[in-house]
Amino acid sequence: MQSFLFTRRATRRCLLILFAFPCLPVFSQVQPEKLTVEKIMQDPKWIGTSPSAPFWSQDGKYLFFSWNPEKTPSDSLYYITHGDLHPRKATYDWRVSSLARSRAAYNAAGTAYVYSQEGDIFLVDTRTGKEKRITHTVDAETTPVFAFHDSKIVWSRSSNLFAWDLATGETEQLTNFVHTPPPPKEEKKEPANAQEKWLQQDQLRQFDVLRSRKEKRDLADSIEKQHPGAKPLRSIYIDDKMLSGVRISPDGRFVTGRLIRRPAGAKSTIVPSYVTESGFTQDIPGRTKVGAPQPSYSFFVFDTQKDTVIEIKTEQIPGIRDLPDYTKDYPSKTDTTHLSGGGAPTGSTPSGSLSTTGSTPSASNTSPTGTKRSPLRPVIFNGPSWSPDGEHAVVDIRSQDKKDRWLMLLDAATGKLKLLDRQRDEAWIGGPGISNSPEGIPAGWIDENTYWFQSEASGYSHLYKVNITTGEKTALTKGHYEILQASLSKDKTTFYITTNEVHPGEQQFYQLPVTGGKAERITTLTGANQVTISSDEKQLAILYSYTNKPWELYIQENKPGSHPQQVTTLAASDAFRAYPWRDPAVITFTARDGATVYARLYRAGATTTAGRSAGTTTAAGGPIGPSSTSANSTTASGRPAVIFVHGAGYLQNAHKWWSSYFREYMFNNLLADNGFTVLDIDYRGSAGYGRDWRTGIYRHMGGKDLSDQVDGVRYLVEHEGVDPKKVGIYGGSYGGFITLMAMFTEPDVFAAGAGLRCVTDWAHYNHGYTSDILNEPYNDSLAYRQSSPIYFAEGLKGHLLMCHGMVDENVHFQDIARLTQRLIELGKDNWELAVYPVEDHGFIEPSSWTDEYKRIFRLFQTWLK
C-alpha cells in the first residue's frame, strides 16, 4: 500500500477521503500511547463496539443490525432507512417482529410471505402490507411454508405437521407422530436453609466475578419478565427415537423426516465448578469423548395419498461399504482382501474429492461368491431439496465417518435413489459450502432439471451444476481460490458469490451468470466484505473491516461501479485511537515440502505517529514498506522473536481484516514495541487455501502444522535477523496444542512457550472435531499416538507456561491435569501452571485475561531477552 504525505491545507479533504476508504493508514495527531497488558485486556468496550448481524426488512425499506455505541451490558437492535443512514434504536416489540420476519418463507409468486413469531403463525400480503394472524395457541407453531401448490400454509407443532387452507381458513392435522415426552426440566433450586444461604451470601461478598455475573443474570431475567409471551419449544421423542427435520413436498403429498436413536453406553464427562454462588462444588454435565457410541439415523418418506411409510434403504448408495484407506495400516484387524470397496472410488485419488457413478451393492453382508463383505456404513440424510414444481427431490447424504458425500435424486413414491454426484475424501469431507453449518448447506435448483452445489473436486471449493436427467456436471467456477459464500438470485439468472480470488486474505463480492463465465466484482474495499443482500436484491449491507480497523457497517447498490456509504462509526475510546495499530505485512515463505505458507509479520520496533502500513514479500526478501524498522531494544543480529499460533485449526488469521483474535493482535503490537519480531502463520489445516491445505493435518496433528511453524522460524532467522536461540511460541486451544508439541518435539527451536487451554491428549477431546482428523482411537491408534503431546512430554527443555480455565467445557481441565502429573513424574521443573477457577474455554473476565497475558509477557521478557 502507498504511504501518503499531507499538507496542512489538504488535511481536511484527505480526512474525508480516509473516512470513505478506511483501509488507508490513519495518521495520529497525538503522541502514541504506550501499550500495557492491563490496557489491552480490559473490557473490549474500550475499543468500541462494532455492528453485527445485519438483516433487511421484507420490503427492503429498513436495514437492521445489532450495535452498542452506548456501551451498555448488551447490544441493541438499530435500523436505518433507505433515505436516512442515521442509525436509530428499535423498540423491543419491533425487534421481536423484525427478527421473526427475517426468517419468512414466500410463495412462488412472491405475493405473500409467512413467518412464526413467539410460537404463532402470521401471513403477510406483500402487495398491500396487510397482515393476518393464523394461530393463537399455547403450543408453539414453527417453520411455516407454503405447500399444496401455494394453496395452504403448513407448519410444525409438537413435531407434527398442520395445514391451514388459504381459501377456507380450515386447519387440518397432517401427521400424528406418537411420542413419549422427555423428563421434566429440573427447576432452579434456591438455598434450602440458613447454612446454604450464608455460604451463598459469603461467596458473593468475597468474589467480584460471581457478584457481577449474578447482577447481569438478574438484569437479563428482569428484561425477560417485562416481555412475556415467548413459548418454549420441546424436543419430541417417538418411542426411543427423536424426530427431526420433518418436511412436506410442495404438492403436499410426501412428508419426510429423520429418526435419531440415542446411543447406548455413551459415557459423558463431568466438569466440576469450584467457585460457585452456593459455596458448594457444582458438577456441570459435560460431553462424550471421541470414539464414544454415536447416534444412529434413519430417513423415511410418508406418502399421504397411499397412507404408507417407506424407510430409505442405504444399501442402494454406491460405495456404502467402502473402507477408508487408513485401515490398510492395521492388517491384523481387518483382512481387506475379503471386503468390498476399499478406498476412493474409480477415477478418484486420495488427494482430491471426486465423483463416481458406482454400482448398487447387495444388501447382504455376504457377496455372491460367499466372501465376507464390510458392513453398511452409517449415514446422515439432509433434506430433501424439492424442485420448484415439486417433481424432483435431492437428498444430501453424508457417511458418519465423514469420508463420503452423496447427492442423490430421491423418488419419493418408491424410496429409490439415483446418484447425481459422489464426493469422496480419504481425509474428511469439508470446505466452504460443503461442511454442514447452522445456516444449512448452500445448494438448490436453477430450474426443474438443474441442481447446483459446491464441491472440492478440483482441490478448491467451487460451484457446479448437474442435469438430473442426463447426469451431466458442469463447473461454473474454477481456479486456485475458494467460493466462500454462494446464493442464487430470485429470478434464477445470477449467482451472488463471495470469494478470495483477489488474495487469500481478502473477501470480495461478485455477480456470476448461472451459465458460468466471468464474474463481475461489486465490492472494492481492500479487506473483508461480508455481504447481506436486500430482499429486492438492489442493496447490499456490508460488514467491512481492515487489518487494523474493526468492523463497520456500509451500504451499497448491488451493481458494478457503485460506491459504499458508511453507516456506523466505531465509538472508540481516545486511548484506542491514540495508538497507531500496526498493519502487519502479509508475507509468504516456502515450507520444507515446497508449499507456499502465508503469514502476518510484525516487525520489532517502536511505533511512530505514522502508524504501520502493509506490504507483501516472499522468502526471497525485499522491502515491505515503512514498517521495516529495526528493534528498539536489541540489535538486528540478536533480535528475539515470538510465533503466535491461532486456534481452531480450521481458521484463517493471516488476512487483511480485523481478527477475531483481536486481543492477540494487540498483544503482538505490544511485543513488537518491546523488541520482539512476531510471526502469525496460517499453518497446514488453516482455512482459505483449498482442500490439500485443509486436510494437511490428517492423521498427524503436530506434523506439517508444526513444521510450518519451524519453517517460519527459519524464515525469520534468514530474512529478519532473528537470533535462533531467542524464539518463543504461544497460542490458545489448537494454538496451545501446537505450543506443547513445539516445546516437546522441537525443543532446540523454541526456548520458551505459553500454551493456553491446550489439548494434551486427543483421545480425551470431542468426537465431532477429532474423529474427522484422526479417525477413532480404537480404530487408528497410530494417529492418536503421534498427535498427542502427552506422549512427548519427556522432550521438554525450554521454559513452559500452561494456563487453563477450571470450568472449561470444551477442552476439559482434566487434560492439563493429566499432563501436569506426567511432567511431575518425569521430574521436569522448568514449567508452571496457572489456573483460572471461574473461566470456561473462552475467558470472560478482564482480570483473567490480564493475569494470563502478564505471565506470557514476563515469560518472554525473562527467557528471550
N, C-alpha and C positions, 0 to 999 in steps of 0.2 A: 504494500500500500504506500501511497505517497505521503510525504511529510509536507505540511503547509506552514508558511510563514505569514503572519498577519501584520498589516499596518494598523496604526491607531484609527485611521479614517475608515478602514474597511471592517473593523471589528464587528459592528452591529449587523451588517449584511451577512458576514460569514457565520455569525452565531445562528442566524435564521437558517442558513444552509445546513449547518450541523444539526439543528433541530429536526429538519426534514429527513436527513440521512445520518442516523445515529451511529452507523458503522465507522464514521470518520473519527480520528482521535480528537478528544476534547482537551483543550489546554487549560489547566487550572490556573487561576489568577492569584492563588494564595500559596503559602509555603506548605509543602506536603506534610500531612500528619504522619507521625511515626506509628507504625503498626505495633500492636501488642496482642498477645493471645487473648487477654481479657476483652479487648475491643472487638476482635474478630468473632469470638464465641458467645457474645451476648445475644439476647433475644434477636432473631433475624429481622424484626421490625425496624431495627436501627438502619438497615439498608433501605427500607421502603418495601411496600407490598405490591407485587406485580399482579395484573389481572389474570384471570384463568377461566377455563370452561365457557367460552363464548357459545351462544346459540341464538338463532334467529326466530322471530315470531313467525307464525304460519303465513301471514300476509306479507312478510318481508319489510314491514314498516319499522320494526324495533329490533335492535341488537342488544341482547342481554349478556352479562358477564359477571363473574364473581370478582370482588375487589375490596380492598380495605385501606383506603387512603387515610382514614381516621385512626388507624392502629388500635382498633378495638379487639376484644378477645377472639373474635371470629370474623370471617368475610361476610359481606352483604351482597345482595343482588343489585347491580346497577344496569342502566339501559341508556341507549341513545336512540334518536330517531333519524330517519333518512336525511332530513334537512337541518338537524341540530346535533352537532358532535359533542355537546357538553354533557358529560355523564351525570345522571340523576339516580338517586336511590329508589328502588322499587319497594312497595309495601309488602308485608308478609303474604297477604292473600294473593296479590299479583304474582309474587314469587312462586307460590304453590301452583297456581293456574298456569303460569308460563312454562314451568318445568314439565308439567304434565302434558301440555300441548306440544312440547318439543319432541315427544315420542309418539306423535299421532300417526295413524295409518289412513291413507287416502283410497278413494275408489278409483277405478280405472280411468274415468273421465276427468278426475281432479276437481270435481264439483262439490265434493264433501269430504270431510275427514272425521275420524272418530278417535277418542282418547279416553284414558282412565285417570281419574283424579280422586285421591283418597278413597279408592275402592269402589267408585261408581263410574258409570259409562256415560259419556257425553257425545252428541253428534252435532257437527257444525256445517252449515251450508256456506261454502266459500264465496258464492255469488252475492248473498245477502248479509252474511255475517251472523245470521240467526242461529242460536244455539238451543239444543233440546237435551234435557236430562232424561236418559233412558232408564236407569236403575237408581234406586234409593233404598238400599238394603243394609243389614248389619254385616253380612258376609262380604268379602272383598271380591269384586269383579275386576279382572285384569286382562291385558293383552288383547284388546278388541281388534278385529279385522273385518273387512268386507268379504262376503262369500256368497255362494249361490248366485254367481254372476251379478254380484253387487246388489242383489235384492234383499239381502239380510245382513245383519251385523252379528258376528259370532264372538263370544268372549269366554274366558275361563273363570269358573267359580269352584273352589274346592277341588281342583283338578278335573272337573267335568266341564263339558262344553255346552253353552246355551246359545240360542239364536233368536234374534228379535227381527221380526218382519217389518220392513220399512213401509209397506203398503197398509198392513192391517194393524200393526202395533202389538201383535201377539208374540209372546215369548214361548219358546219350545226348548226343552232339555234334550240335547242330542246324545249324550252319553251318560252312563250310570256306573262309574267305576266304584266297586265296593272297596272300602278301605278300613284299616284299623288305625285309630288315632294314636299319635305318639304320647308318651307320658307327659303329664302336666309340667309346665315350666316351673322351676324352683323359684319361690318368692324370695325377694331380698330380705335378709334377716337383720333385725336391729339388735343391739346389745340386750341380752336377756336379763341381766342382773347388775347390781351395783358394782361388782368387781369388773365386769366387762365394760361397763360404761366408763369407769375410772380409767382403765387401760386405754380405751379409745381416746378419751379427752387428753390423757397424758401424751399419747403419740402425736396428737395434733398440736399440742403445746411445744413439743421438742423439735419437730421436723417441719421446716418451712415448705418443703416439697409436698408433703401429704396435705398440709393445710391449704396450699394453693390449688392443688388438684381437686380437693373437695369443694372449694369455693367455685371453681369453674364448672364442676359437675352439677352443683346445686343451681348455678345460673342457667345451665342448659335445661335442667329439669323444669325450672320455673317458666322458661320460654315455651317449652312443650305444653305445659299445663294451660298457658294462655291461649293456645290454639289447638283445642281438642278436635277430634273427628277422624283422624287417620286410623284405619283399621288394619291390624297386623295380618300378614299373610301366614298361612300354615303349611307345613310340609305334610303331604298326604301319602299314606302307605297303602299298598294293595297286598294283603297277606304279609309276606316278609319282604316285599319289594317296594321300591319308591317309584312313582310315576313322574316322568318329566318330559318336557319338550312336546306336549300334545299340540298337534296342528291339524287344520282342516284344509282340504283341497278347495280350489276356487269354485268348483261346481257344487261343493257341499257333500259329495258322495263319500269321500275317503277321509278317515281320521287316522293319523299316525302318531306314534308315541314311543317312548323308550322306557323300559323297565330296568331298574337297577336293584340288584341284590347285594346287600351289605356282606362283606367278607366275614367269615367265622374265624375266630382265633387271632385277630389282628390286635396286638397289644399296643396300647397308647402310652405315651410318656406323661410325666407329671413335672411341672415347673414350680418349685417352691418359691413363694414370695415371703421374705423375712420382715421387711419394714412395711407394716400394714397399719391401717387405721384402728383395727381391733386390738392390736398388740399380740395377736396370735399368728403363727405361721400359716399362710394360706396356700393350699395346693391348687395350682392352675392346671386344668386338663390340657394336655399337650397333643402332639401329633404322633403318628406312627413313624417308624424308621424305614429306610429304603429296604425293599425286599419283603416287607410285610404283605400278607394276602391282600389282594386288590378286589374292588367290587367287580361283579360280572354284569354284563349288559345284554339285553335283547331288544329287538326292534319289531314292532307289529304294525299291521295295517288292518283297520276295522272298516269293512265295506258296509255302509249303512243300508244300501239297496238290498244286498243279499243277506244282511244280518250275519256276517261271518267274520272271523278274525283269523288273519294269516300271520304267523311268525316267520320273518325273513330268515332263510337258511344261509348261513355264512359259507357253507361248503361250496357254493357256486362262485365264490370270489377267487379269481385267478391268483395263484401263488399263496393261498391262505395257509398252506402247510410249509412254506419255505422257511428254512432255518437261517439265522444270521451267520455271517462268515466267522465271527469270533468263536463259534462252537468248535471250529477246527483246532483250536488250541487246547481242547480238552477231549482227546480221542478216547480216553478211558471212560468218560462219562457217557458218550454218545457215539455209536457206530454209524456214522453218516452215510456209509455205503448202502444202508438199508432204508434210508429216508428219502422221501421225495423232496423236490426243490433243492434248497441248499445254496443260498446266496442271492445275488442280484439276478433279475430276470434276463432272458435272452436279449442281447443288444445293449445292455447297460453295463456300467463299470462301477466299482465301489467309490470312485471319486466323484460321481455325479448322480443326480436324481433323474432317471429316465423312465419313459413309459414303455409298456409292453401290452400285447393283446392277451397272451396267456391262454390257458385252457381251463376247463371246468373239471376239477378232480372229483373222484368218487367220495361219497360221504363216509364210507367205511375207513377204519384205521388200518385196513389191510389192502394192499394193492392186488390187482387181478392175478399177479404171479404168486401171491401168498406171502410176500415180504412185508415187514412191518413199516407202516407209514408214521411220519411225525404227526402229532395231533393238530387239530384245527386251532389256529392261534385266536385268542380272544380279540374282539374288535369293539369299537365305539362308533355308532352311527350318528351323523349330524344331518339335520334337515328333516324332510326334503325341501328342495327349492323347486317350486312349481313354475312352469312356463306361463307366459301372460294369459293364454286362453285355458290353461289348466289341463292341456292334453298330455303333457310330459312332466316328469319329476326326476330330479337328480339328487342322489344322496352322496354325501362326503363321508367316506368310511376310513377310519384310522385303526391300524393294529395297535394293541396296547403296548407292544414292545417298541413302538414308535419307528419301526423300520419301513412301514408302507403307508401310503395314502392312495385310496382308490376313488375316482369319481365314476359313479355308475348310474345308468339310466334305470329307474325303477318302474316296472309295470305293476301298478298298484292293484290291479284286478287279480293278478296271478302270483304276485310276490317274486317274479323273475327279475334278475339283474343282468344288465348288459354293460360291459366295460367301455368307458369313454377314455379314461386316462389313468395310468398307474405311475405313481412316483415312488421309487424305491431308493432308500439311502441306507447304506450299511452302517452309518453312524446313527443319525436320527433325523426324521423329517422336521423341518423348521424353516425359518426365514420370514421376511416381511410378507404379509398377505397369505401366509401358509400356516403359520403357527396359530393355534386356537387362541382367541382373545375374548375378553368380556363383550366387546363390540360385535363379535361374530366374525366369520371368515368372509372377506370381500370376494364375491363371485356372484354370478347371476346370468340373466338371459338378455341377449341382444335382440333376438326375435324368437319366434316359436320353435325354431330349429337350431339356434346357435347359442351356445353357452360359453361364458368367459370365466377365466380363473387365472391364478398365478402359479408359477412353477419354477423350480431351480434347475430345470433340465439343462440349461446352458452353463450352470455354475453360479448364476446370479438370479435373483427373483425377478421374473419378467411376466408380462401379460400374454396370455394365449386365448384362443377361441377354438371351439371344436364344433363341427357339424354333427348333431346327434344321429342323423340318418346315415351319412356316409362314413363317419368316424374321422374325417379329415381334420387335422390340427394345424393351426397357423400361429406363428409367433408374431405378435403385434409390436413388441419392442425387443431390442437386443443391444448388447454392449456390456462393458465391464463396469456396470453400475447397477443400482437396485431401485425397483419401484417400491417406495416406502408406503405410499397410500394410493388407493385407486377407487374410483366410483364412476358410475355411468350416468350421463345426463338423463333428464326425464324423457326427452324425445328420442333417446337411444341412438344418437348420432355422434356423441363425443364422450371420450373418457377424460375425467379430471384426475391427474396424477401428480404426486409429489415424488421427486427423485433426488439422488445425489450425483447426477451426471456431471454437473459443473465441477464438483470436487467432492471427495468422500466426506468432507467436513462441512458441507452445505446442504440445505434443504430448499429446493425451489419447486414452484407450482407450474404446471403445464396443462394445455389442452391438446388432446390427441384424437384424430378421427377414428371411428370404430373400425375402419378399414386398415388402420395402421399408417405408416409413413412417418413424416417428420412432425414432432410435437412442437407447438408454439409456447414459448416461455411467457408467463404472465407476471410473476414476481421478479423483482430486480435487486432488492437489498441483499448485500452480502451477509451471510449468516444462516439462520434458520427461519423459515417462513412456514408456520403451521396454520393451514387454511381451513376455515369453515364457510361453506357456500350457503348463500341465502336460498330460501325456498323457491324463489323465481329464477335463481341461478344468475342473477345480474350483478350481485355484490359479493365481495369476499371480506370476511373478518379474518385478520391475520395477527396471530401472536408471533411477534418478531423479537429476536434478540441477537446480540453480537457477543463476541468472546468476553469483553469487559463491560457490557451493557445488559442489565437484566431485562426481562421480558416486558414489552409494551404492546398495547393493542392498536392496530391500524385498520382502516377500512379502505377498500379499493374496488374499482369497477373490474368486472370479470372479462377483461379483454386486453389483448396485447397493446403495449404502449401507454397504458393507464398508470397513474402515479398514486402511491399510497398516501393517505392522510392519517396523521397520528391522532389517536383518541385519548389516550391516557399519558400522563407524565408521572414517572416514578416519584413518589413523595419521599425522596431520600433525605437522610439527615445531612447536616453540614459536614459532620465528621466523615461520612462515606464519600461525599463529593470532594472533600479536600484531598483525598489520596488519589494519585494518578495510577489507577489499576493497570497492570501490565496487559498488553495484548501479546501473549506468548507466540513465538514463531511456531508454525506447524511445519515440522521438518520430516524428512524420510531418511531412513538408513537401511542398509541391506543386512538381513539376518544371515546366519551361517548356512542356511539351506537355500539362499538366493532370493528369498521372499522380500518384498518391499514392506517396511514397517513404518507406520505413521505415528508421530508423537508430538506433544507440545513441549517446547523448550523455554524455560525461564532462566535467562542468563543472570548471573550474580552481579550485584552492584546496586548502589542506592538509586532510587527513582529520582527523576527530576520533574520540574513543573511541566515539562513537555510530555510526560507520560511515556508509554511504550507503544510502538507500532509494530504490526505483524510483518511477517515475511515467510518465505518458503525456501528451504535449502535441502540438499541431499547429502549423502555421506561424503560426497566429494568436497564439501565445504563451500565457502563463499559468503559474501556479505548477506546479512539478514536485516538491514535497516538500522535505525538509530539505537536499537536495544543492544547492539553488540559492544557493550562496555565491559571493562574488567571488574573483578570483585573489589569491594572497598576494604576488605579486611584480610585478604590473602593474596599472595602473588599468583600470577597466571599458571606457574608451574606446579603450584601446590594447592589448587583450589579444591575444597570439599564439594561433594555432590550428594543429592538425595534422589532416589527413584520413588515416585508416587505410583501406586498400583490401584486403579479404580476397582470398585466392587462389581458384583452381579455377574461377572464373567461376560455374558452376552449383553454388553452395553458399550456405548461409544463415548469417549471423552476427549480425544484429540481432534476436536472440531472447532467450528467458528461461531458457536453460540454460547450463551450463558449456561454454565454447567449445573446439573443437579447436585454436583459436588462443590457447591459454592463456598462452603466453609474451607474445604481443602484448597480450592483455588486461592482464597485469601491467605491461607496459611503458606502456600507456595510463594506468594508475593513476599510474605514476611521472611521466609527462608532466604529468598534471593536478596532481600535487603540486608541480610546478615551474612552475606558472602557465600551462600550455597548456590550452586547450579542445580536446577531441578528439571527432571525429565519425567513426563507423564505419557505412558506408552499405550497405544491400542494394540495390545498383545494378541496372540492367537486365541480365538474364541470370542473376540470383540465383535460388536455389531457394525454393519455398514460396508463390509468388504467381500461379501459373497459367501457361497457355500463352503468352499475349501477352508476359508479363514474361520468361519463359524464352527466347523467341526474339527478344526486342527488340534483340539484337546481330547478327541475321542479316545477313551480307554487309558489316557495318561494325562491327567491334570497335574501340573507341575513338570510337564515335559517341554513342549515348544512354547507354552505360555511363559515359562520361567526362562528358557534360553533366550527368548526375545528381550527379557529384562537384562540378562547378562550381555547380550549383544549391544543393548543400549548403553551399558556402561563402557563397553569398548569404544563406541562412537564418541562418548564424552571424553574419554582419555585421549583419543586420536585427534579430535577436532575442537574440543573446548578447553584443553589444558587442565583437565581434572586429574588429581592425584589418585591413582588406582587403589591406594591404601586408605583413602578417606571417603568411602562411598557408603551411604546408608540407604535404607529402604523402609517404606511404611505403606499401610493400606488397611482397609476395613472389610470385613466379610470375606468375599473371594480375594480381595486385596490382602487381607490378613492371612489367609491361607497361603498365598504366594509368598508373603513375607516369611512365614515359617519355613516353607520349602527352600527359600533362598538362604536363610540363615543355617539350615541344617544340611543342605546338599551342595551349596556353593559358598562354603564358609571363608574361602580365600578371596572372594569377590566383595562381600558385604561385611563391613566392620561393625555395623550396628543396625538394628531393625526394630520397628514397632508394629506388632500385629494386633489388630483391633477386631474384637468379636469374630475370632478365627474359627473356621472348620479345622479340626485337628485329625479327624478320622471320618472319612466319607461314609463308612458303614453306619454311622450314627446320624446322618442327615436325612432329609425327607425323600420320599420316593419319586415324586413328580419331576424334580430337578435332577437328582443324582442318577436315576436309572437310565435317563436319556443318554448320559455321557459315559457312564461306567457299567451299564447293564445292572445286574443284581449281584450282591456279594457272594451268594452261594452258587451262582452260575458263572461268574467271571472274577474269581478271587484275585487273579493276577492284576487286573485293572485297579482294584482297591488297594492291593499291597504296594504298588508303585506310585500311587496317587495320594497317600495319606501321610501327613507329616509325622504322626506319632511313631511311625516305623523308622524314622531317620533322625530322631532327637539326639542320638549319640554324636552326630556331626557338628553340634553347636560349638563354635569357637568365639564368635563376636559377642557383643552385648545386646541382649534381647529384652524388650519391654512387651508385656502382654496386657491388654486391657479388655475387660468383658463385663457386660451388664448381667446381674444375677437373675433377673427375670426375663432373660432373652428367650422368647417363644419361638424364634427362628433357629438360630444356632445356640443350642442349649448350653447353659453354664457347665453342664456335665462334660462337655467337650474340652473346655480349658482345664477343668479339674483333673481329668484323666491324663492330659499332657503334663500338668504340673506334677502329678505323682510320678510320672515317668522320668521327668527331669531330676526329681529328688532321688529316685532310685539309681540314676546314672551318676549321681554325685556332682551335677553341674551347679555352679554357684555364680554364673555370670548372667543371671536373668532376674526379672522381678515381675510380679503380677499385681495389677491394680484392679480392684473390683468396684462395681457401682451398684449398690443394693436396690435402687429403685428404677433402674433403667432396663428397657427392652432392647431389641436389636438396634433400632434407630433411637438414639438418645433424644430426650426431650428437654431436659433441664440445662440451661446455660452453665450452671455450676459444674455439671458433669462434663460437658464439652470443654470447659476451661481447664478443669483439673487434668483431663486426659491429654490435651494438647500442650499444656505446660510441661508435662512429663516427657512428651515426644520431643519438644524443643530442647529441653535440658539434656535428653539422651544424645541428640545430635551435636549440640554445643560441647558436650563433655568428651565425646569419643571420636568426633570427626574433625575438630578444630586443632 
